[in-house]
């Protein structure tokens, strides 16, 4: 069995380098032993929002396991994500009601607009996109959750408006910050 290829730290963006340094600093306080693998992975994800690829190697070294073993366990459970969440996570509901009312088309429109597939994050880490089974708002289908905000009765044409609203708010916040610094 071969291990995963090592990641080259020169290829990592500064944010991921920061996360890996934090994980490396946190691991000594976590109990060693293979029985602690899942709790350690859960703690890393809870703290950082995802399991960076390099983090798999750090955990493997800490526990004395092959990286492929750690990766195998992490990929077995769908609770773990391997891409950083965007500052604006977009969750498209594909429960029965949302699916019947076009949830799949909504997901495709977000993917096309953002240039990413489900489970991915944009390079600037502004947006991440994922499908969810149900958000419990079936009467409002199709539903999309953007951050903590529920968008109801979403249509393909509403996708552009949702993204534009986020971008306008971000631009307004940046202008306000500039004014406060002046």
N, C-alpha and C positions, 0 to 999 in steps of 0.2 A: 504494500500500500504506500503510495507516495503522498508526501505532504504538499500543502498548498505552496505556491511560489511565494517567496518573501516579497514584501512591498518595499520599494525604494523610497526612503523618506524625502529625497529630493523631488519626487514626483507628487508629494502630498501638498495640498494647499495649507496655508498657515493655520486655518481653523482646525483641520484634522490633526496637524502636528500638535496643536494645543491640547486637543482631546486625548491623544495618545500619551502625551506627557502627564496629563492628569491621571489617566488610568494607571500608568506606570507608578505614579506616586501613591495611588490608592491601594494597589494590590497588596503591599506588605501588611496592611491592616486587616486583610481578608484571610480567613482560615484556609490553609492548604488542604489538599486531599481531594480525590476525584469526586467524592460525594458532595462537594461544595460547588461543583461546576455550574449547575443551573442557578443556584442563588447568586453566584458571582456574576453570571451573565445578566441576570435580572437586575442586579444592583447597578451594573454598568449602564444598561439601557435606561433604567429609571433616572440615573444621574445625567446622562449625556443624550438621551433620546434615541440612541441607536448603538449598534455594535460595529465599530469600524473594523475593517479587515485586519489592520495591524493590531487591534485589540485582541483578536483571536490568538495571535502569536504570543502576546504578552500573558494572556490567561494560560495558554498551554505551557509556557515556560514556568509560570508561577505554580501550576499544579503538577508539573512533571508529566504532562500528557503530550501526545503527538498533536500538532495543529489540526490535522485532518479529523481527529477524534472530537476536538472542541467544535470545529466547523460542522461536523456531522450532527452533533447534538443540537447546535444552534439552528441549523436548517431544518431539523425535524419538527421543531415547534414553531407554529406560525405567529407566536407572540413576539418573536425577535425580528427586528428590521436591520438591514445592513447598509441603508442609505440614511444620511442625516435628514431629520425632518426639516421641511422648509419653515421659514418664519410664518408662512401662511399655508398651513396644511389644508388640503382640499380632500374631503372624504365624500365620495359619491355613493349614495345608498343604492344597493341592488337587491334589497329584499323583494319579496313577491310583488307588493303594490308598486314600488318604484320601478322594478324590472318591467312590469306590464305596461307602465305609463312612459317607458322610454329611457330608463336609467342608463342602459348600455350606450345609447346614442349620446347622452349627456357626458358620460365618461370619455367617449371618443372625441367629443368636441373639446373638452378640457385638455386631453392629451395632444390634440392637434394644435390648439392655441398656445400651449405652454412648451411644446416641442419635447415632451417627455412621455414615457409610458407609465402605466400604473405601477406603483412601487418605487418610482424614481423621484429624484429631486432635481430641480433646475440647477445649472452650474453656479448661479449666483446665490443659491440656497434660499431664494425668496419663496418658492412654491414646491410642495411635494403633493403627489397625487396617489390616492389609494381608493380601492373599492371596499365597502363595508357591507356586511350582511343586512343590517337593519338598524335604524336609529330611533325607531319607535314613534315615528311621525307619519304613519301610513296614510292618514286622511289628507296629508299635505303633499302627497307624492306627485312627481318625483322630487326628492329632497337631496340637498347637498349641504354638508357642514363645512364652513370655512372658518378655521380657528374654532371659536366657540359659537359662532353665529350660524343659525339654521336658515338656509335659503329654501323656500317652498315653491311648489309649482314651477320648477325650473324647466325651461325650454332651451333648445339649442341656441336660439338667439339671445337668451339671457346670460349665457356663458361669458360672452364678451363684456357685458355690462358688469358682471361680478368682478372680473379681472380689472377692468377699468376703474371701478370704485376703489379697489385695493391700491392701485397705482396712484390715484389722485390723493388718497389719504396719506400714502407714503410721501408723496411730493409736498403736501401741505405740512406734514410733520418736519420734513427736512428744512423747509423755509422758516418755520417757527423756530427751529433749533438755530438756524443762522442768525435770525433776529435776536435771539436770546444771547448769542455769543458776541454780538456787536455792541 
